[in-house]
Amino acid sequence: MRSFDILIKNGIILTMDPENSIFHGGIVGITGDSISYVGEGPTEIEAGRVIDAKGGIVLPGLINGHTHAAMTLFRGLADDLPLMEWLNNYIFPAESRIDPDFVHTGTLLACAEMILSGTTTFCDMYLFEDEAARAAKAAGMRCLVGEVLYDFDSPNYGPPAQGLKYTESLIEKWKGDPLVSIAVEPHALFTCSPDLLTAANRLALEHDAPLIIHLSETANELVQIRERYGKKPVEHLASLGILGPHLIADHCVHLDGEEIELMAEKDARVIHNPESNMKLASGIAPVPAMISRGIITGLGTDGCASNNDLDLFSEMDIAAKLHKVGTMDTTVMDSLTVLRMATIEGAKALGMGHITGSLEKGKKADVIVLDINKPHMTPMYNPISHLVYSAKGSDVIHTVINGSLVMSERKLLTVDIEEVMTKAGDRSREILDWIRSANQ
């Protein structure tokens, strides 16, 4: 007799293991916070809780490799504007006045949205990140978070020198937490001096933490970095001794072949954010070329000010189609490749591949169940391509994170969504007042 705390049965189980094993009508057994069984299933089982997938798809929770969670409160604030007008007249004036409660409320809203759409792990870069960590912990989500570091004063920690101290305090505070991990996160090459970048890199290496940075997101960044340092962005990182397997580079839209080779040689990792890159007219990242060179590449949504949602199912759909039209090749970015980017490859990109991203015995139990009894999911010939091209975040009906059920039958169990949305509405009215006063 096998005994589990949670048993998920009657599902099409997509493990995303190295063989991409699939079990039709199989089971996932969860004991404590971990997966203790995946497969066709023994005949005699007892469980504390049984989740009947009812023929639906069971897969690892999705990994949102790059976002700014609290920016849910800026969703739709200033759409369809030129980038610098968007930043200078709307985003920067609003961000200068945010506070810890703003970040906590916005992150809780983001966590609710992500859980409801199948994301179980996210990587965040923003301000007041202790509040982001607290919100994620309260929601029961797995996260990798870090305070954004700049050469100018922050509304959180003040002068730049304090940013590294604040980051180190986060590392110490959350060390050993089962859900929250901390990264060192300088914003970008054009907002961080070489001295700040090298200091951030030393801190990351000292604490065995990832170093996360926006890299080569826009064509203008290339111009700025070449004018300042006489190098391409990846060359600049390499010259500072920062390029390595601990580096997670977000966007990487404007990389040439030499930079891709250098990234591959140094085992740097990448997070692709196609919807944000499209909305801000940043360009099309050379993701197929990066993957072909063995660069571990995950998928992210970016923040809601430049997306405007956190649904990784729509992100997968866009990622696959964008590169097909970009290369005029229908075979590029096939559905399995993209699904792996949103699961196991995304986990590897965040340094969490040994913890999550696939359904394998011993890994943490981060599992989602999709209802496929929907018109847009019928008929289903290939569950993998259906997830990428047909499924929606709203098809997720159950979410388990770290062995705990956080959503059941579309009902959130860890977040009072009505309360959070009410607070978000209150904060949105404040934001409009901030914008009006800044632009008078």
VEXPA-997818 format. One record per residue (C-alpha): z, y, x; residue in three letters. Coordinates in steps of 0.001 Angstrom, whole numbers, padded with zeros to 6 digits, always signed. Each point is the difference from the previous one (the first is absolute). Example, Ala and Ser with C-alpha at 12.3 -4.5 7.8 and 13.67 -1.06 7.14 Angstrom:
+007800-004500+012300Ala -000660+003440+001370Ser 
REM end
This chain:
+000000+000000+000000Met -001070+003352+001453Arg +002103+003030-000895Ser -001064+003669+000191Phe +001536+003306-001006Asp -003380+001131-001384Ile -002930-002239-000862Leu -003479+001396-000650Ile -002194-002636-001644Lys -003372-000537-001695Asn -001865+002464+002173Gly -003074+000244+002194Ile +001824+000546+003281Ile -001842+002010+002655Leu +002148-000420+003093Thr -001947+002264+002424Met +001170-002343+002755Asp -002228-000562+003072Pro -002102-002522-001964Glu -000040+002146-003175Asn +001399-003010-001846Ser -000226+000005-003798Ile +002040-002190-002356Phe -001129-000302-003604His +002899-000605-002343Gly +002393+000062+002938Gly +003478+001388+000441Ile +001875+002453+002182Val +003673-000806+000553Gly +002365+002797+001052Ile +003450-000563+001453Thr +002080+003064+000786Gly -002315+002669+001410Asp -002632-002408+001333Ser -002789-002331-001018Ile +001172-003594+000283Ser -003015-001791-001483Tyr -003698+000686-000670Val -002392-002628-001268Gly -000894-002422-002755Glu +003656-000597-000655Gly +002429-002888-000322Pro +000382-001524-003453Thr +003769+000436-000245Glu +001154+003600+000324Ile +002907+002090-001141Glu +000176+003766+000328Ala +002319+002845-000876Gly -002929+001975-001388Arg -003508-001158-000916Val -003007+002326-000077Ile -002957-001544-001807Asp -003217+001515+001394Ala -001893-001430-002993Lys -003106-000680+002047Gly +000073+003406+001674Gly -000410+000860+003657Ile +003003-000159+002328Val -000339+001738+003355Leu +001982+001891+002623Pro +001111+003483-000951Gly -002421+002673+001188Leu +000659+002138+003089Ile -000624+003754-000262Asn -000419+000817+003676Gly +000020+003797-000251His +001331+002419-002555Thr +002129+003086-000542His +002004-001340-002928Ala +001745+003192-001130Ala -003380+001684-000403Met -000217-001693-003390Thr +001510+003318-001115Leu -003151+001773+001263Phe -002339-002337-001912Arg -002925+002048-001324Gly +001520+003277+001215Leu -003142+001366+001625Ala -002989-002299-000353Asp -003594+000705+001049Asp +000774+002809+002465Leu -001110+000512+003609Pro +002443-001705+002366Leu +001476+003118+001613Met +000407+001797-003339Glu +001694-003120-001379Trp +002391-000117+002948Leu +000733+003689+000560Asn +000193+001219-003596Asn +001573-003013-001700Tyr +001413-002844+002098Ile +001601+001913+002889Phe +001669+002658-002230Pro +001415-002730-002240Ala +001153-002206+002888Glu +001857+002904+001604Ser +002397-000001-002962Arg +000581-003687-000661Ile +003507-001455+000265Asp +001634-003457+000174Pro +000050-000393-003792Asp -003730+000739-000143Phe -000721-002826+002456Val +002377-002424-001705His -001505+000665-003439Thr -003607-000116+001230Gly +000592-003207+001946Thr +001667-001723-002950Leu -003014+000956-002110Leu -002271-001430+002708Ala +002029-003218+000203Cys -000274-000479-003757Ala -003766+000526+000165Glu -000387-002369+002932Met +002131-002774-001493Ile -001905+000261-003283Leu -003305-000363+001884Ser +000970-002865+002312Gly +001075+001712+003214Thr +003163-001425+001533Thr -000030+001697+003438Thr -000985+003542+000956Phe -000119+002124+003132Cys +001012+003631-000449Asp -000259+003220+001995Met +001608+003099-001433Tyr +003017+002325+000014Leu +003653-000843-000782Phe -000861-003651+000632Glu +003582-001185-000303Asp -000430+000801-003694Glu -003255-001965-000079Ala +001822-002966+001544Ala +002849+000312-002522Arg -002437+000129-002906Ala -001940-003038+001246Ala +003232-001917+000498Lys +001127+000857-003531Ala -003361-001144-001390Ala +000187-003223+002007Gly -003174+000687+001984Met -000740-000946+003585Arg -000966+003021+002085Cys -000716+001391+003451Leu +000800+003721-000017Val +000186+002829+002510Gly +000595+003740+000099Glu -003132+002014+000674Val +000236+001842+003334Leu -001745+003311+000762Tyr -000043+002731+002642Asp +001317+002431-002619Phe +003207+000186-002033Asp +000636-002529-002754Ser +001720+000776-003319Pro +002141-003057+000713Asn +001129-000027+003625Tyr -000967+003505+001123Gly -001397+000477+003542Pro -002251-002696+001498Pro +002609-001190+002492Ala +002186-001118-002887Gln -002727-002197-001460Gly +000415-002704+002621Leu +003782+000070-000437Lys -000411-000363-003763Tyr -002386-002924+000513Thr +002442-001697+002356Glu +002773+000444-002581Ser -002220-001731-002575Leu -000599-002890+002397Ile +003742-000433+000524Glu +000899+000385-003679Lys -002509-002552-001334Trp +000124-002511+002869Lys +000090-003541-001334Gly -000662+000944-003616Asp -001854-002779-001852Pro -002432+002411-001687Leu -000143+003267+001969Val -001528+000355+003468Ser -000488+003236+001952Ile -003014+001222+001984Ala -000521+003017+002269Val -002662+002189-001605Glu -001573+003012+001732Pro -002374+001573-002501His -003286+000357+001913Ala -001497+000989+003336Leu -000731+003542-001190Phe +003562+000617-001275Thr +001869-001685+002875Cys -000029+001075+003641Ser -000394-002558+002784Pro +003711+000449+000766Asp +000998-000824-003594Leu -002377-002962-000104Leu +001340-001491+003235Thr +003608+000560-001078Ala -000709-001688-003334Ala -001649-002887+001828Asn +003032-000441+002267Arg +002276-000094-003031Leu -002169-002616-001711Ala -000114-002226+003076Leu +003738+000383+000619Glu +000788-001247-003501His -002895-002465-000336Asp -001269+002022-002970Ala -003589+000658-001054Pro -001582+003348+000885Leu -002077+001289-002918Ile -002455+002914+000064Ile -002947+001449-001917His -002989-000451+002306Leu -003586+001280-000127Ser +000184+000677-003733Glu -002428+002944-000031Thr -002931+001215+002068Ala +001877+003249+000613Asn +002776-001943+001733Glu -002490-001278+002558Leu -001120+003568+000745Val +003582+001232+000359Gln +001115-002797+002319Ile -003072+000276+002200Arg +000469+003781+000281Glu +003691-000335+000890Arg -000005-003048+002245Tyr -003621-000735+000904Gly +000272-003487-001484Lys -000751-001949-003151Lys +003108-000777-002091Pro +000363-003636+001060Val -000607+000965+003631Glu +002709+002647-000329His +002496-002595-001258Leu -000963-002381+002782Ala +000429+002718+002640Ser +003558+000539-001224Leu +000766-003723+000254Gly +000518-000259-003745Ile -002778-002379-001000Leu +001429-003494-000438Gly +000984-002785-002424Pro +002898+002075-001373His -002394+002717-001210Leu -001075+000145-003658Ile -002853+002483-000435Ala -000691+001285-003508Asp -003561+000814-001140His -002094-000309+003232Cys -003045+001373-001810Val -001754+001577+002977His +000094-002596+002779Leu -002992-000776+002171Asp -000777-003336+001640Gly +001861+000806+003212Glu +003147+000960-001906Glu -000162-003165-002079Ile -000226-002039+003206Glu +002989+001845+001439Leu +002041-000576-003174Met -000903-003702+000097Ala +000883-000348+003686Glu +003425+001535-000573Lys +000681-001989-003226Asp +000639+003133-002055Ala +000084-000474-003769Arg -001723+001965-002768Val +000601+000859-003661Ile -003114+000798-002040His +000307+002484-002910Asn -003429+000066-001676Pro +000778+001853-003238Glu +001747+002868+001785Ser -002788+000189+002584Asn -002534+000235-002813Met +001915+002552-002071Lys +000581+002323+002956Leu -003581-000549+001232Ala +001341-001193+003343Ser -002678-002661+000485Gly -000304-003776+000170Ile +002135-001761+002594Ala -001797-002633+002138Pro +002202-002773-001358Val -002532-002857+000255Pro -000493+000817+003689Ala +003746+000154+000591Met +000620-003319-001721Ile -002862-001634+001898Ser +001701+001038+003239Arg +003234-001652-001111Gly +001940+003156-000845Ile +002678-000846-002568Ile -000809+002209-002985Thr +002031+000499-003152Gly -000569+002026-003157Leu +001791+003083-001295Gly -000236+002456-002852Thr +001204+003143+001812Asp +002025+002382-002168Gly -000587+000881-003634Cys -001079+003534+000909Ala -003142-001455+001541Ser -000666-003192-001951Asn +001556+000391-002879Asn +001634-003386-000591Asp +001740-002783+001913Leu -001942-002934-001502Asp -001144-002311+002793Leu -002234-001969-002357Phe -002227+003039-000490Ser +000265+000678+003747Glu -001309-003503+000758Met -002921+000471-002371Asp -000923+003332+001589Ile +000427-001323+003545Ala -002427-002851-000583Ala -002643+002102-001735Lys +000214+003063+002248Leu -000898-001973+003099His -002784-001900-001728Lys -001733+003242-000908Val +000943+001578+003334Gly -001727-002787+001921Thr -002549-000951-002674Met +001185-003577+000432Asp +001395-001955-002970Thr +001704-002537+002262Thr +002201+002546+001775Val +003703+000084-000961Met -000119-003112-002162Asp +002782-000486-002521Ser +002027-002397+002147Leu +000020+002460+002900Thr +001155+002818-002258Val +002666-002082-001744Leu +001387-001028+003375Arg +000094+003689+000996Met +002233+000642-003012Ala +002245-002996+000735Thr +000428-001859+003291Ile -002073+002313+002225Glu +001842+002987-001442Gly +003303-001702+000766Ala -001156-000703+003565Lys -001083+003624+000389Ala +003544+001122-000839Leu +001527-002584+002338Gly +001250-002025-002968Met -002392-002939+000046Gly +002840-002380+000832His +001964+001219-003027Ile -002440+000583-002840Thr -003688+000179-000947Gly -000557-003682-000759Ser +001616-002754-002053Leu +001323-002364+002658Glu +003243-001918+000314Lys +002613+002058+001818Gly -001504+003392-000731Lys +001754+002523-002189Lys -000714-000477-003688Ala -002272+002949-000822Asp -002137-001361-002829Val -002024+001388-002900Ile -001457-001700-003075Val -003107+001263-001807Leu -000977-000681-003590Asp -003666-001025-000073Ile -000203-000438-003759Asn -001810+003328-000346Lys -003596+000881-000991Pro -000691+001612+003386His +001234-003148+001766Met -002041-002453-002130Thr -001733-002215+001055Pro +001362-000566+003492Met -002097-001918+002520Tyr +001671+001236+003177Asn +003622+001228-000103Pro -000320+001844+003322Ile -003004+002096-000976Ser +001567+000561-003432His +003060+001539+001631Leu -002132+002428+001991Val -002699+000898-002530Tyr +001517-000606-003443Ser +003802+000078+000079Ala +002092+003072-000722Lys +003522+000835+001005Gly +001000-000263-003654Ser -000866-003714+000072Asp +003126-000674+002096Val +002697-001390-002280Ile +002713-001253+002382His +001118+001334+003383Thr +002480-001649+002362Val +001145+001771+003177Ile +002278-001597+002586Asn +000845-002725-002499Gly +001032+002417-002775Ser -001917+000474-003233Leu -000714+003744-000258Val -002508-000156-002868Met -000230-002552-002800Ser -002657+000010-002732Glu -000977+003563+001069Arg +003602+001230-000362Lys +001493+001715+003041Leu +003440-001390+000785Leu +001065+002293+002858Thr -001241+003474-001013Val +000800+001976-003151Asp -003546+001219-000350Ile +000648+002288-002971Glu +002703+001846+001910Glu -002154+000279+003122Val -003019+001309-001914Met +002171+002600-001740Thr +001293+001216+003370Lys -003547+000022+001369Ala -001088+002215-002884Gly +002857+002410+000717Asp -000908+000181+003689Arg -003681+000572-000805Ser +000889+003220-001826Arg +001893+001172+003080Glu -003009-000801+002170Ile -002265+002182-002130Leu +002468+002868+000378Asp -000002-000482+003780Trp -003795+000092+000126Ile -000235+003135-002154Arg +002533+001867+002124Ser -001708-001070+003256Ala -003426+001190-001155Asn +000984+003340-001554Gln 
REM end
